[in-house]
């Protein structure tokens, strides 16, 4: 990442700065330790790269990763490259399945 890296999520929330983005990813991996993306198709135009595929993982609840909290969705990403580093990473996805798991997991069992 560049020092001025910008991460933009699927709701257009932005985090700017390499260290802030690293901290956000660290928190996200604590929340969804097996998060993964799988790019199936890639397009490039100059310094812009588009990736298309799927994202998925399991939402952790109380240090457990219940199988019903597994999710997988179609997704796309845009990377803007500067000096061989990622300056911007932008996510395009419908995260409703993730939000549904989060809402269900908050309810007392």
PECOR-V21992 format. One record per residue. N is the residue number from 1. RES is the residue in one small letter. OMEGA is omega in radians with two decimals (999 if undefined). Layout:
((N | RES | OMEGA) (N | RES | OMEGA))
This chain:
((1 | x | 3.00) (2 | x | 3.12) (3 | x | -3.14) (4 | x | -3.12) (5 | x | 3.07) (6 | x | 3.02) (7 | x | 3.12) (8 | x | -3.12) (9 | x | -3.05) (10 | x | 3.04) (11 | x | 3.12) (12 | x | 2.98) (13 | x | -3.08) (14 | x | 3.01) (15 | x | -3.10) (16 | x | 3.11) (17 | x | -3.06) (18 | x | -3.08) (19 | x | 3.09) (20 | x | 3.12) (21 | x | 3.08) (22 | x | 3.12) (23 | x | 3.13) (24 | x | 3.10) (25 | x | 3.12) (26 | x | 3.10) (27 | x | -3.12) (28 | x | 3.13) (29 | x | 3.01) (30 | x | -3.14) (31 | x | -3.09) (32 | x | -2.96) (33 | x | -3.11) (34 | x | 3.11) (35 | x | 3.12) (36 | x | 3.01) (37 | x | 3.11) (38 | x | 3.09) (39 | x | -3.14) (40 | x | 3.14) (41 | x | -3.08) (42 | x | 3.09) (43 | x | 3.12) (44 | x | 3.02) (45 | x | -3.09) (46 | x | -3.14) (47 | x | -3.13) (48 | x | 3.10) (49 | x | 3.05) (50 | x | 3.09) (51 | x | -3.09) (52 | x | -3.11) (53 | x | -3.12) (54 | x | 3.01) (55 | x | 3.13) (56 | x | 3.12) (57 | x | 3.13) (58 | x | 3.13) (59 | x | 3.13) (60 | x | 3.08) (61 | x | 3.12) (62 | x | 3.12) (63 | x | 3.09) (64 | x | 3.10) (65 | x | -3.09) (66 | x | -3.12) (67 | x | 3.14) (68 | x | 3.10) (69 | x | 3.07) (70 | x | 3.12) (71 | x | 3.07) (72 | x | -3.08) (73 | x | 2.97) (74 | x | -3.12) (75 | x | 3.06) (76 | x | -3.11) (77 | x | 3.03) (78 | x | 3.05) (79 | x | 3.02) (80 | x | -3.04) (81 | x | 3.08) (82 | x | 3.12) (83 | x | 3.11) (84 | x | 3.14) (85 | x | 3.10) (86 | x | 3.11) (87 | x | 3.14) (88 | x | 3.05) (89 | x | -3.05) (90 | x | -3.10) (91 | x | 3.04) (92 | x | -3.12) (93 | x | 3.00) (94 | x | -3.06) (95 | x | -3.13) (96 | x | 3.10) (97 | x | 3.12) (98 | x | 3.13) (99 | x | 3.10) (100 | x | 3.11) (101 | x | 3.14) (102 | x | -3.14) (103 | x | -3.14) (104 | x | -3.09) (105 | x | -3.14) (106 | x | -3.10) (107 | x | 3.09) (108 | x | 3.14) (109 | x | 999))
